[in-house]
Amino acid sequence: MKDHQISEKTIVQLRKIAEPFISAGIICKEELDILLKSAKTNQEPTPKPPALISRAKGALILGISTRSLDRILKDGFLSRVQVGKRSIRLDQREIEKYVAENTGCNLIPVTGEAK
């Protein structure tokens, strides 16, 4: 079976269609570029490693206390990554997915520092 590749003309049109979504922050331009590049070469995109963040930063993103975040973790709605004997981290993309699924909203990146 012959491999099919997407033409450059199609890629240009897809970028034009996606531009309003990129401007609105719905689609990440870098991720779209990776996807289109892999589609052009007929390869699977390599997944990004998880963006690990602290509990405090996770709670800040969710707008809740770390204690409330601990309950969410305990109830199994989010998973944790064990780093060392006592330290855990959370996958930021999993938190963003959790918010989108439970509120119907996409998150705006948080620039504040967690304590």
N, C-alpha and C positions, 0 to 999 in steps of 0.2 A: 504494500500500500504506500502511495506517495505521501510524503509529509507536505502539509499545507502551511504556507507562511502568509502573514498579513502584509499587504503592499504598503509602501510609504504613503501613498495617496489616502488609504484608509486610516492610517495612523494620524495623519494631519487632520482629517475630518473628525476623528474621535477626540483629538485635543481641543478642537473648536467647540464641539458639543459639550465637553467637560468644563470649559473655561468658567461659565457662571457658577458651577458647583465648587470649583477651586476657589474662586473669589469669595464665595459665601462660607468657605471653611468646611464644607461638607466632604469634599474629596481632598486628600493630601497630594500635592503636585508631585512630590518625590516618589510616592508609592505608585501613582499613575505612570510615571516615567519608567519605573522598574517593570511594571506589568506590561506596558506597551513594548518595551525593549525585549522582554522575554517572549512575548507573543510574536514579535517580528522574527526572532531567531528560533521559534518553536521549542522553547525550553520552559521548564517549570521555574518560577521565581524562587530563589532561596529565601526561606523564612528568616525574618529578623529575630535575633535573640530577644528574650523578654527584657523589657525595661524595668529593672527592679528598683523599687522605692521603699522607703521606711514606712512603718505603721503610722508615724506622725504625718508624713506627707500624704499617705493614703486617706487618712481621716480628714486632712485639710481639703483634698480634692472632693471628697464626699460631703464635706460640710458637717461632719459629725465628730463626736469625741473618739478618742482611741478606745475607750471602753465599749462604746457602741460598735466600733469596728471589730473589736474582739468578739462580740456576740455574733456578728455577721460571719466571721471566720469560723466560729464554733458551730454555727448552724449549717456550715458547708456551702454558703452562697458564693464565697470567694475562697481561693486556695492560697496557701502560704508556701514560701520557699525557705527551707532551713539553711541558714548561713552560719556556720560555726555551731558551737554547743547551745548558745542561748539567744542568738540573734536570728530574726526572721525578716524576710522582705516580701513585698507583694508585686505582682505584675501589673504595671500601670495600665496596659491595654485591657487586661481582664477587668479592672475597676471601671474603665470607660465603657466596656461592653455591658457590665452590670448596670450602670446608670442608664444606658440607652435602652436596655431591655425592660427596666423597671419604671422609667419615666417617659420614654419616647423622645428624650432630648439627647443631643450630642453635647459633649463637654467642651468648654473653652479651656485651652491650656492654662494651668495655674503657674504664675511666676513667683508667688510668695514663697518664702522660706519657712519650712517647718522647724519647730524647735526640738 
